[in-house]
């Protein structure tokens, strides 16, 4: 048997698994966008905010619903408007620094803040 051929055949399941993971990631990303009713941007009015070492947690209202997000430390206060895109959603996330478990939280890399005047 040709060893190079056997090696390639051995890698095939790994490459298929990687393709499935990428498809799963893309499907989750699309579903999150659909659930948020906007694939480009999502946000609302800040209801609560907490800072810990390197992160800012923000609760915001979007319509009648309230959501939590976490981002790198950002200046934001109650009443500000925030928006973001491309969130990563986690369920049952436990924050050790807050000693709190969030049923659902969005992790975002960039948070756009429009201060309340």
C-alpha positions in Angstrom: 0.0 0.0 0.0 1.2 3.5 -0.8 1.9 5.2 2.6 1.2 8.7 1.3 -2.2 7.6 0.0 -3.0 5.9 3.4 -1.9 9.1 5.2 -4.3 11.3 3.0 -7.1 8.8 3.6 -6.4 9.1 7.4 -6.7 12.9 7.3 -10.0 12.8 5.4 -12.2 12.3 8.5 -10.4 15.2 10.2 -10.9 17.6 7.3 -14.6 16.6 7.1 -15.0 17.3 10.8 -13.3 20.7 10.4 -15.7 21.5 7.6 -18.7 20.5 9.8 -17.4 22.7 12.7 -17.0 25.7 10.3 -20.5 25.1 8.9 -21.8 24.8 12.4 -20.2 28.1 13.4 -21.6 29.8 10.3 -25.0 28.4 11.0 -24.9 29.6 14.6 -23.8 33.0 13.5 -26.6 33.2 11.0 -29.2 32.0 13.5 -28.0 34.5 16.1 -28.4 37.3 13.5 -31.9 36.1 12.6 -32.9 35.9 16.3 -31.6 39.4 16.8 -33.7 40.6 13.8 -30.6 42.2 12.2 -27.6 40.6 10.7 -25.6 43.8 10.6 -26.1 45.5 14.0 -28.0 45.1 17.2 -28.3 47.1 20.4 -30.5 49.2 22.6 -30.5 51.5 25.6 -28.2 50.7 28.6 -30.1 49.6 31.7 -27.2 48.5 33.9 -23.4 48.2 33.6 -20.6 46.6 35.7 -16.9 46.8 35.3 -14.5 44.1 36.3 -10.7 43.8 35.8 -10.6 43.8 32.0 -14.3 43.6 31.0 -17.4 45.7 31.0 -20.8 43.9 31.3 -23.8 45.8 29.9 -27.5 45.1 30.2 -29.5 46.8 27.6 -33.1 47.0 26.6 -34.1 46.2 23.0 -37.8 46.8 22.8 -39.4 45.2 25.8 -36.6 42.6 26.1 -33.4 42.9 28.1 -30.1 41.3 27.2 -26.5 41.1 28.6 -23.3 41.6 26.7 -19.6 41.6 27.7 -16.8 43.4 26.0 -13.4 44.7 26.7 -13.4 47.6 29.2 -15.5 50.4 27.8 -16.8 53.7 29.1 -20.6 53.3 29.1 -23.3 54.4 31.5 -27.1 53.9 32.1 -29.1 55.7 29.4 -26.4 55.5 26.7 -27.4 53.8 23.4 -25.2 50.9 22.4 -24.9 48.8 19.2 -22.7 46.0 18.0 -22.4 43.4 15.3 -21.3 39.8 15.0 -21.8 38.7 18.6 -20.8 35.3 20.0 -23.6 33.9 22.2 -23.0 31.9 25.3 -25.6 30.1 27.4 -25.2 29.5 31.1 -22.0 31.5 31.3 -20.5 31.8 34.7 -18.4 34.9 35.5 -16.0 34.1 38.3 -15.2 37.8 38.9 -18.9 38.6 39.4 -19.8 35.2 40.9 -22.8 35.2 38.7 -24.2 33.0 36.0 -25.9 34.6 32.9 -28.6 32.5 31.2 -27.5 34.1 27.9 -24.8 36.7 27.2 -23.3 38.1 24.0 -19.6 38.6 23.7 -18.7 41.4 21.4 -15.3 42.7 20.3 -16.4 46.3 19.5 -19.2 48.1 21.3 -20.4 51.4 19.7 -21.6 53.8 22.4 -23.7 56.8 21.8 -23.8 58.8 25.1 -27.1 60.2 26.4 -27.1 64.0 26.5 
